[in-house]
Amino acid sequence: MAAQPPRPVGERSMGSPREAARAPARSPAWAPTQARTPGAAVVGQRESPESGLQEHYSNLCMEKSQKINPFILRILQEVDKEIKKGLAAGITLNIAGNNRLVPVERVTGEDFWILSRILKNCLYINGLDVGYNLLGDVGAYYAAKLVQKQLNLIYLNLMFNDIGPEGGELIAKVLHKNQTLKYLRMTGNKIENKGGMSFAAMLQINSSLEKLDLGDCDLGMQSVIAFATVLTRNQAIKAINLNRPILYGEQAYSDLIQMGRLKPDNTDVEPFVVDGRVYLAEVSNGLKKHYYWTSTSGESYDHSSNAGFALVPVGQQP
């Protein structure tokens, strides 16, 4: 007699084919069941205000084995209260890491991964401030995904989040097709020349962004020139900040001093080279060296040592 295959636990044997046909169908005991997590949104549906952001965040953290950030949880609790009051439109979510009024645990890239999954379906949130946190390039990736999916987001603040050139490039590329974001702050993220060129290229295509802040981002000369060029054609931008670029002017000083065009005694800087790059060190010339005291040796009075802002008197040759 041929051996019978093992039956799943809980399945009973039918006496005959006729009995088997009459017997009601039964699910095997090992069949998986779909458990619905309380507060979680059903796949394919938009997150509704009634579902509770706080509960949704907690459940999603447990599902993904991610540590709950108490700062995020506290902010989402406040938003839930506003929603219950009927104020579920045009909300700007403020999760900035420099908030000194409440205990803050700075948001990491992994924290933002969970947060972005919740916010992408919250159409009543149109602003997000996560400045002064620790998103990095990982968080920049999920910020780009959020901008792509959250079609009501008009304000995004990512300033001082340790975002580098790669993260800046990701955000700039997603704005090629975005038509809703109006104001983006990237201040203090060292996206450098590579990231700056990506944003300049974006402004050739994007026609909806109105304010862009790239201050203190270590932009290079090439990207600054690219911005100057593209802004002659982009009519949507109303305000742009490109302050504190890295223009490497240290080389409009080292060459002039070496050629003799500038005399070392008549400048307040001295060039030096580290790893092939020229830097300028501040020296005492022109900083009122002998303003409050007199030298015990050498000349006690010299124009270059006491001139302040005017190193050389007007009308005299250096």
Protein Blocks (a to p, Z undefined) as FASTA:
>chain_A
ZZdddddehiacdfblklmmmpccdddfklccddddehiacehiacdfklopmlmmmmmm
mmnopacdfklmmmmmmmmmmmmnopaghiacdfbfkbckbccddddfklmmmmmmmmmm
mmkbcbdcfehianbjmlmmmmmmmmmmmmmbcbdcfehkhpafklmmmmmmmmmmpckb
mbdcfehiagbjmlmmmmmmmmmmmckbfbdcfehklpafklmmmmmmmmmmmmkbmbdc
fehiaehlmmmmmmmmmnomacfklccbdcddeehiacddddfehplmmlmbccfehjfb
dfklmnommlbaghiaZZ
